[in-house]
């Protein structure tokens, strides 16, 4: 049986302009320039450069226009005429990204250094020319394998998938054995360890010179003996090594602690990510630089906050499009407007609206970012004066949202991927957000303070007998911090500090 009911519910709908603003808030300053370039290429009504003085909307034009508005030909024409009047008489400074606000940086240098370098894959492809390949088919196979190597320097793809790629993309039939034979040649390339399928193989490739050593050479040459032991550890006892079961390794290899320590040091000097020596890893992107979004300057005890806009060009509506609107008005008065011209002016209106929306979004981005960062500055004023991490107050997104009147999600977008330059270094905005922890005296302290003390304790521990989470908890309690063992484990994991067993050293 069908029933009809009337229900009322509240639904929040974001306009395209709001969505555009939210997206612009998320991106850091280093990516804003590229986003603006994309918009400039997509919308011819958007232009960069200083705003020129407008001469549209004189009294004569307005008077004639008002007379014409009294007898519109249609509702659509009335709306278009109204738009032309409103836009051409608008404040010329209303739609440009810069104003005279004090929160912009006066920095004149509008460049970000771009590193010129050879990428990891380009380096490998150059070395392909050193191989004595039989024909073009082998070169295509070799290039396919090189292209399958990831940004760490590994080839983790299944070789059967590479076979399929060669068949579909190049109409080349091959086999796993042929690919393995070609891969062995690529694994001889520089950097050592490239083309491995996993960490164990990567380390073995870097230790291959110690693989086939005459036992007589091991008697007198300490370096060779240590290298040979390092190879055996990875080849025969990789699991025990990865779990730091050093006593088992000594027993299996029949060596003492000093010999094991020398061999392990050789392994630790190897590169687990062969591509890491190249800027940008294994991909071909330009090297990434941290460009601070804000700068705090201490001027004789007074903190000055500026917003970095040096790589964002001034935006305005294209003057040529404004001229086209004026020409349309004059032609309309002279009754010289046809359907094609009207369609063109509707298209121009859409582009101008889009340009104005984008300029507004950029301007709102500046204002929202500055407002949020200024609230953070005031909240953490003592820290920015001294740089002492112990001066950081517990602060969550809700605190800043209440101060600024912004939504918590908006504050989160501003804090995401943004950096601030201080005299104590460049910090991520997220660094200043932390929950609170109560001490034995009842005082609320930032969890960042606890993490810093936890790091200091771990750095000073005896590496032969690392402290367990329970021991770390007890030491923190002695220092006056009321904390549970599971909380210690959580903080340790957040700081990427391994468990006690994996921190053990010889």
Wavefront OBJ file of the C-alpha trace (Angstrom):
o trace
v 0.000 0.000 0.000
v 1.396 3.376 -1.042
v 1.411 6.265 1.439
v 2.298 9.891 0.911
v 3.973 11.835 3.700
v 5.179 15.387 3.910
v 8.534 15.632 5.665
v 10.769 18.604 6.356
v 14.533 18.348 6.561
v 17.478 20.724 6.495
v 20.009 20.204 3.680
v 23.109 22.305 3.136
v 23.971 22.884 -0.526
v 27.244 24.466 -1.569
v 27.303 26.776 -4.559
v 29.961 26.312 -7.282
v 31.718 29.408 -5.919
v 31.850 27.946 -2.396
v 33.193 24.657 -3.729
v 35.851 26.573 -5.676
v 36.862 28.469 -2.530
v 37.102 25.259 -0.495
v 39.395 23.732 -3.114
v 41.598 26.825 -3.226
v 41.892 26.856 0.571
v 43.272 23.328 0.550
v 46.183 23.900 -1.808
v 49.462 25.361 -0.489
v 51.083 28.511 -1.869
v 53.566 26.503 -3.940
v 50.647 24.967 -5.902
v 48.533 28.133 -6.144
v 50.562 29.617 -8.994
v 49.952 26.544 -11.162
v 46.232 26.596 -10.340
v 46.015 30.268 -11.377
v 47.882 29.509 -14.622
v 45.363 26.776 -15.420
v 42.477 29.197 -14.875
v 44.166 31.870 -17.007
v 44.529 29.371 -19.853
v 40.935 28.137 -19.526
v 39.231 31.541 -19.239
v 40.213 34.295 -21.721
v 38.219 36.839 -19.682
v 40.700 36.470 -16.837
v 43.895 38.459 -17.142
v 46.931 39.186 -14.996
v 48.467 42.572 -14.303
v 47.608 45.805 -12.557
v 44.064 47.099 -12.905
v 43.723 50.025 -15.295
v 41.387 52.965 -14.699
v 37.896 52.268 -16.005
v 36.101 54.843 -18.138
v 32.838 52.961 -18.542
v 29.489 54.004 -17.082
v 29.422 57.784 -17.660
v 26.364 59.836 -16.804
v 25.373 60.091 -20.480
v 25.578 56.336 -20.950
v 23.558 55.732 -17.789
v 20.831 58.152 -18.781
v 20.438 56.674 -22.268
v 20.537 53.210 -20.825
v 17.767 53.983 -18.340
v 15.576 55.281 -21.144
v 16.192 52.081 -23.064
v 15.445 49.919 -20.039
v 11.939 51.381 -19.794
v 10.887 49.550 -22.975
v 12.709 46.188 -22.981
v 12.070 43.892 -25.898
v 11.937 40.836 -23.652
v 12.685 39.690 -20.113
v 15.933 38.108 -21.299
v 17.108 41.364 -22.868
v 16.146 43.243 -19.726
v 18.326 40.915 -17.607
v 21.250 41.305 -20.024
v 20.917 45.088 -20.092
v 20.707 45.158 -16.313
v 23.871 43.061 -16.122
v 25.728 45.419 -18.486
v 24.689 48.429 -16.433
v 25.696 46.822 -13.138
v 29.041 45.536 -14.444
v 30.180 48.582 -16.416
v 29.357 50.941 -13.573
v 30.941 48.686 -10.960
v 33.936 49.765 -8.910
v 37.017 48.996 -11.045
v 38.861 47.804 -7.909
v 36.130 45.298 -7.004
v 37.494 42.508 -9.158
v 41.201 42.321 -8.675
v 43.030 40.089 -6.238
v 45.205 42.681 -4.477
v 44.208 45.549 -2.259
v 46.125 47.764 0.141
v 45.683 45.408 3.125
v 48.679 45.121 5.375
v 48.695 41.350 5.508
v 50.381 40.890 2.144
v 54.109 40.443 1.864
v 56.102 43.192 0.136
v 58.440 40.540 -1.209
v 59.292 41.460 -4.799
v 60.999 38.243 -5.745
v 58.304 36.319 -7.576
v 60.295 33.220 -8.369
v 60.674 29.763 -6.919
v 63.956 27.996 -7.681
v 63.500 25.055 -10.009
v 66.145 22.372 -9.864
v 67.598 21.175 -13.151
v 68.477 17.520 -12.811
v 68.467 14.147 -14.471
v 65.578 12.044 -13.267
v 65.972 8.493 -12.083
v 64.333 6.964 -15.159
v 66.291 9.194 -17.543
v 69.481 7.937 -15.893
v 68.425 4.320 -16.455
v 67.401 4.938 -20.070
v 70.809 6.473 -20.820
v 72.470 3.321 -19.536
v 70.365 1.223 -21.908
v 72.601 2.562 -24.667
v 75.542 0.735 -23.084
v 73.875 -2.653 -23.502
v 74.797 -4.712 -26.552
v 71.235 -5.567 -27.577
v 70.573 -7.683 -30.648
v 67.737 -5.652 -32.189
v 65.015 -3.039 -31.675
v 62.771 -5.652 -30.066
v 65.191 -6.123 -27.158
v 65.416 -2.366 -26.698
v 61.623 -2.093 -26.452
v 61.574 -4.877 -23.837
v 64.355 -3.226 -21.861
v 62.563 0.149 -21.941
v 59.353 -1.514 -20.764
v 61.166 -3.025 -17.788
v 62.831 0.280 -16.943
v 59.449 2.001 -17.131
v 58.027 -0.581 -14.715
v 60.561 0.316 -12.019
v 58.840 2.355 -9.301
v 59.899 5.532 -7.515
v 61.901 3.584 -4.918
v 63.937 1.744 -7.549
v 62.076 -1.577 -7.310
v 60.233 -3.553 -9.967
v 57.329 -4.797 -7.887
v 55.038 -5.466 -10.844
v 54.386 -9.077 -11.728
v 56.360 -10.031 -14.833
v 53.224 -11.565 -16.352
v 51.683 -8.070 -16.324
v 54.757 -6.719 -18.123
v 54.316 -9.473 -20.738
v 50.710 -8.339 -21.275
v 51.808 -4.703 -21.598
v 54.364 -5.583 -24.265
v 51.811 -7.598 -26.208
v 49.064 -4.973 -26.171
v 51.217 -1.854 -26.532
v 53.963 -3.099 -28.856
v 52.662 -6.418 -30.253
v 55.735 -8.185 -28.825
v 55.468 -11.713 -27.473
v 57.943 -12.652 -24.775
v 58.303 -14.944 -21.766
v 59.092 -14.684 -18.061
v 62.508 -16.272 -18.584
v 63.398 -13.725 -21.282
v 62.291 -10.856 -19.045
v 64.366 -12.212 -16.154
v 67.413 -12.419 -18.406
v 66.943 -8.792 -19.484
v 66.267 -7.740 -15.894
v 69.582 -9.215 -14.771
v 71.315 -6.850 -17.198
v 69.353 -3.853 -15.860
v 70.226 -4.847 -12.281
v 73.861 -4.123 -13.147
v 72.985 -0.477 -13.751
v 73.808 2.393 -11.468
v 72.637 2.962 -8.735
v 73.394 -0.435 -7.187
v 70.320 -2.360 -6.125
v 68.053 -1.047 -8.871
v 65.480 -3.409 -10.379
v 65.077 -5.614 -7.301
v 61.718 -7.161 -6.494
v 62.031 -6.678 -2.718
v 64.350 -5.329 -0.012
v 66.268 -8.577 0.411
v 67.155 -8.756 -3.288
v 68.022 -5.038 -3.304
v 70.558 -5.508 -0.501
v 71.985 -8.657 -2.083
v 72.545 -6.798 -5.362
v 74.598 -4.233 -3.465
v 76.573 -7.001 -1.728
v 77.122 -9.121 -4.844
v 80.868 -8.396 -4.890
v 81.166 -10.452 -1.688
v 79.164 -13.405 -3.017
v 81.901 -15.548 -4.559
v 84.967 -14.958 -2.414
v 87.718 -17.520 -1.947
v 87.889 -18.635 1.683
v 91.660 -18.071 1.694
v 91.050 -14.355 1.108
v 88.841 -14.188 4.194
v 91.668 -15.146 6.535
v 93.799 -12.011 6.196
v 91.413 -9.403 4.752
v 89.109 -8.111 7.504
v 87.046 -5.967 5.112
v 86.351 -8.916 2.812
v 85.431 -11.087 5.784
v 82.966 -8.522 7.107
v 81.439 -8.096 3.635
v 81.101 -11.846 3.198
v 79.393 -12.100 6.606
v 77.053 -9.266 5.611
v 76.124 -11.143 2.421
v 75.476 -14.370 4.353
v 73.323 -12.558 6.908
v 71.033 -11.168 4.175
v 71.114 -14.280 1.983
v 70.642 -16.948 4.666
v 69.228 -15.183 7.726
v 67.316 -12.156 6.483
v 64.312 -12.787 8.753
v 66.478 -13.014 11.872
v 68.303 -9.846 10.831
v 65.078 -7.884 10.186
v 63.773 -8.880 13.624
v 67.143 -8.033 15.242
v 67.641 -11.507 16.710
v 71.367 -10.864 17.117
v 72.044 -13.742 19.508
v 70.645 -16.190 16.957
v 72.840 -14.694 14.220
v 75.951 -15.075 16.384
v 75.064 -18.698 17.054
v 74.204 -19.564 13.447
v 77.314 -17.897 12.001
v 79.672 -18.919 14.813
v 80.950 -15.362 15.357
v 81.287 -13.022 18.330
v 79.437 -9.749 18.961
v 82.235 -7.544 17.578
v 82.330 -9.468 14.282
v 78.543 -9.314 14.003
v 78.579 -5.576 14.676
v 81.097 -4.967 11.868
v 79.036 -7.017 9.417
v 75.762 -5.340 10.390
v 77.331 -1.895 9.936
v 78.068 -2.773 6.314
v 74.422 -3.722 5.778
v 73.181 -0.529 7.433
v 75.292 1.565 5.042
v 73.447 0.090 2.035
v 70.671 2.055 0.334
v 67.221 0.446 0.776
v 65.778 2.850 -1.830
v 68.167 3.077 -4.792
v 66.185 5.888 -6.440
v 66.408 8.141 -3.400
v 69.674 9.665 -4.622
v 67.795 11.368 -7.452
v 65.688 14.483 -6.960
v 61.996 13.646 -6.985
v 62.687 9.910 -6.538
v 61.895 7.715 -9.482
v 59.436 10.025 -11.179
v 60.080 12.853 -13.547
v 58.496 15.640 -11.546
v 60.509 18.672 -10.562
v 61.960 18.688 -7.099
v 59.490 19.848 -4.477
v 60.344 22.838 -2.340
v 58.673 24.008 0.850
v 57.432 27.526 0.243
v 56.061 29.077 3.447
v 52.511 30.394 3.187
v 53.053 32.799 6.084
v 55.963 34.632 7.684
v 56.199 35.786 11.291
v 58.788 38.450 12.053
v 59.752 39.548 15.550
v 60.161 43.331 15.531
v 61.512 44.256 18.974
v 59.072 41.996 20.807
v 56.124 42.689 18.492
v 55.169 39.862 16.153
v 54.351 40.812 12.571
v 52.395 38.351 10.398
v 52.497 38.524 6.586
v 50.850 36.345 3.972
v 53.039 35.081 1.143
v 51.500 36.113 -2.198
v 54.714 36.593 -4.140
v 54.047 33.824 -6.667
v 50.371 34.646 -7.212
v 49.982 37.196 -10.016
v 47.552 40.123 -9.785
v 44.301 39.127 -11.472
v 41.699 41.273 -13.194
v 39.002 41.002 -15.850
v 40.386 41.317 -19.369
v 40.059 44.882 -20.715
v 39.268 43.628 -24.221
v 36.172 41.853 -22.945
v 35.053 45.027 -21.188
v 35.423 46.906 -24.489
v 33.269 44.299 -26.207
v 30.506 44.885 -23.658
v 30.656 48.627 -24.245
v 30.568 48.132 -28.009
v 27.502 45.944 -27.643
v 25.742 48.683 -25.665
v 26.484 51.277 -28.365
v 25.362 48.937 -31.156
v 22.173 48.154 -29.275
v 21.355 51.831 -28.985
v 21.934 52.182 -32.720
v 19.735 49.120 -33.396
v 22.690 47.279 -34.961
v 22.547 44.107 -32.871
v 21.842 40.766 -34.511
v 21.282 37.301 -33.030
v 24.913 36.259 -33.476
v 26.184 39.304 -31.588
v 23.711 38.650 -28.789
v 24.896 35.023 -28.455
v 28.490 36.232 -28.352
v 27.722 38.716 -25.587
v 25.984 35.984 -23.546
v 29.144 33.873 -23.889
v 31.260 36.853 -22.809
v 28.986 37.363 -19.798
v 29.551 33.742 -18.712
v 33.318 34.092 -18.998
v 33.372 37.383 -17.113
v 31.213 35.912 -14.359
v 33.585 32.973 -14.091
v 36.568 35.330 -13.913
v 34.896 37.419 -11.198
v 34.056 34.284 -9.195
v 37.665 33.106 -9.396
v 39.067 36.503 -8.397
v 36.639 36.612 -5.470
v 37.678 33.091 -4.432
v 41.375 33.993 -4.498
v 40.716 37.139 -2.478
v 38.599 35.227 0.034
v 41.362 32.633 0.252
v 43.829 35.341 1.290
v 41.435 36.783 3.847
v 40.474 33.414 5.346
v 44.071 32.213 5.552
v 45.242 35.409 7.202
v 42.341 35.417 9.651
v 43.026 31.814 10.655
v 46.787 32.236 11.001
v 46.375 35.449 12.991
v 44.165 33.561 15.467
v 46.813 30.819 15.758
v 49.491 33.482 16.290
v 47.539 35.066 19.145
v 46.750 31.684 20.692
v 50.398 30.533 20.603
v 51.948 33.991 21.113
v 54.376 32.870 23.829
v 55.766 30.143 21.589
v 56.313 32.445 18.610
v 58.163 34.868 20.887
v 60.513 32.275 22.415
v 60.459 29.209 20.151
v 60.257 27.014 23.271
v 58.091 23.917 22.503
v 57.071 23.844 26.175
v 55.287 27.155 25.600
v 52.889 25.559 23.104
v 49.354 25.535 24.471
v 46.933 22.665 23.810
v 44.981 23.757 20.737
v 42.435 21.987 18.566
v 40.602 23.052 15.397
v 37.512 23.939 17.396
v 39.448 26.547 19.411
v 40.476 28.463 16.269
v 37.029 28.018 14.704
v 35.399 29.672 17.730
v 37.849 32.592 17.660
v 37.528 33.261 13.914
v 33.870 32.390 13.510
v 34.828 30.012 10.702
v 33.665 26.442 10.323
v 35.932 23.707 11.708
v 36.247 22.189 8.215
v 37.437 25.565 6.876
v 40.106 25.830 9.587
v 41.169 22.270 8.771
v 41.563 23.149 5.074
v 43.702 26.173 5.922
v 45.919 24.108 8.235
v 46.316 21.353 5.664
v 49.656 21.374 3.795
v 50.453 24.943 4.874
v 53.759 26.166 6.337
v 54.835 29.186 8.343
v 58.336 30.644 8.438
v 59.547 31.789 11.847
v 62.952 32.724 13.220
v 63.015 29.239 14.761
v 62.504 27.442 11.450
v 59.731 26.613 9.018
v 56.864 24.682 10.610
v 53.730 22.982 9.366
v 50.558 24.590 10.684
v 49.425 21.188 11.927
v 52.426 21.235 14.264
v 50.663 23.803 16.454
v 47.529 21.704 16.914
v 47.553 19.208 19.752
v 45.308 17.790 22.425
v 45.828 18.338 26.124
v 47.234 16.065 28.794
v 46.804 16.589 32.524
v 49.802 16.552 34.841
v 49.740 15.342 38.445
v 49.368 18.953 39.561
v 46.216 19.313 37.451
v 47.862 21.544 34.823
v 46.866 21.079 31.174
v 49.875 20.653 28.876
v 50.159 20.061 25.146
v 50.718 16.522 23.947
v 53.554 17.978 21.844
v 55.456 18.652 25.052
v 54.988 15.038 26.118
v 56.123 13.778 22.712
v 59.265 15.915 22.861
v 60.151 14.535 26.304
v 59.389 11.000 25.117
v 61.766 11.504 22.188
v 64.500 12.751 24.508
v 64.112 9.702 26.771
v 64.350 7.302 23.823
v 67.389 9.092 22.397
v 69.211 8.748 25.741
v 68.274 5.101 26.398
v 70.754 2.237 26.351
v 70.464 0.958 22.764
v 71.602 -2.501 23.826
v 68.600 -2.680 26.162
v 65.920 -0.294 24.793
v 63.096 0.761 27.090
v 59.728 -0.910 26.766
v 56.512 1.125 26.564
v 55.834 0.234 30.206
v 59.244 1.580 31.249
v 58.695 4.757 29.187
v 55.322 5.230 30.897
v 56.906 4.935 34.350
v 59.604 7.493 33.499
v 56.994 9.968 32.220
v 54.930 9.497 35.373
v 58.040 10.268 37.453
v 58.351 13.521 35.490
v 54.797 14.409 36.507
v 52.830 13.386 33.414
v 49.722 11.314 34.061
v 49.846 8.899 31.126
v 48.874 5.319 30.292
v 51.028 2.721 28.542
v 48.705 2.554 25.498
v 48.998 6.346 25.181
v 52.796 6.045 25.162
v 52.504 3.422 22.406
v 50.182 5.710 20.419
v 52.541 8.693 20.667
v 55.538 6.524 19.770
v 53.772 5.235 16.641
v 52.722 8.764 15.651
v 56.400 9.774 15.757
v 57.412 6.674 13.709
v 59.546 5.313 16.550
v 59.728 1.494 16.437
v 59.115 -0.820 19.395
v 61.951 -1.564 21.821
v 62.985 -4.785 20.061
v 63.545 -2.973 16.759
v 65.468 -0.128 18.428
v 68.063 -2.577 19.711
v 71.627 -2.033 18.538
v 74.839 -3.974 19.018
l 1 2 3 4 5 6 7 8 9 10 11 12 13 14 15 16 17 18 19 20 21 22 23 24 25 26 27 28 29 30 31 32 33 34 35 36 37 38 39 40 41 42 43 44 45 46 47 48 49 50 51 52 53 54 55 56 57 58 59 60 61 62 63 64 65 66 67 68 69 70 71 72 73 74 75 76 77 78 79 80 81 82 83 84 85 86 87 88 89 90 91 92 93 94 95 96 97 98 99 100 101 102 103 104 105 106 107 108 109 110 111 112 113 114 115 116 117 118 119 120 121 122 123 124 125 126 127 128 129 130 131 132 133 134 135 136 137 138 139 140 141 142 143 144 145 146 147 148 149 150 151 152 153 154 155 156 157 158 159 160 161 162 163 164 165 166 167 168 169 170 171 172 173 174 175 176 177 178 179 180 181 182 183 184 185 186 187 188 189 190 191 192 193 194 195 196 197 198 199 200 201 202 203 204 205 206 207 208 209 210 211 212 213 214 215 216 217 218 219 220 221 222 223 224 225 226 227 228 229 230 231 232 233 234 235 236 237 238 239 240 241 242 243 244 245 246 247 248 249 250 251 252 253 254 255 256 257 258 259 260 261 262 263 264 265 266 267 268 269 270 271 272 273 274 275 276 277 278 279 280 281 282 283 284 285 286 287 288 289 290 291 292 293 294 295 296 297 298 299 300 301 302 303 304 305 306 307 308 309 310 311 312 313 314 315 316 317 318 319 320 321 322 323 324 325 326 327 328 329 330 331 332 333 334 335 336 337 338 339 340 341 342 343 344 345 346 347 348 349 350 351 352 353 354 355 356 357 358 359 360 361 362 363 364 365 366 367 368 369 370 371 372 373 374 375 376 377 378 379 380 381 382 383 384 385 386 387 388 389 390 391 392 393 394 395 396 397 398 399 400 401 402 403 404 405 406 407 408 409 410 411 412 413 414 415 416 417 418 419 420 421 422 423 424 425 426 427 428 429 430 431 432 433 434 435 436 437 438 439 440 441 442 443 444 445 446 447 448 449 450 451 452 453 454 455 456 457 458 459 460 461 462 463 464 465 466 467 468 469 470 471 472 473 474 475 476 477 478 479 480 481 482 483 484 485 486 487 488 489 490 491 492 493 494 495 496 497 498 499 500 501 502 503 504 505 506
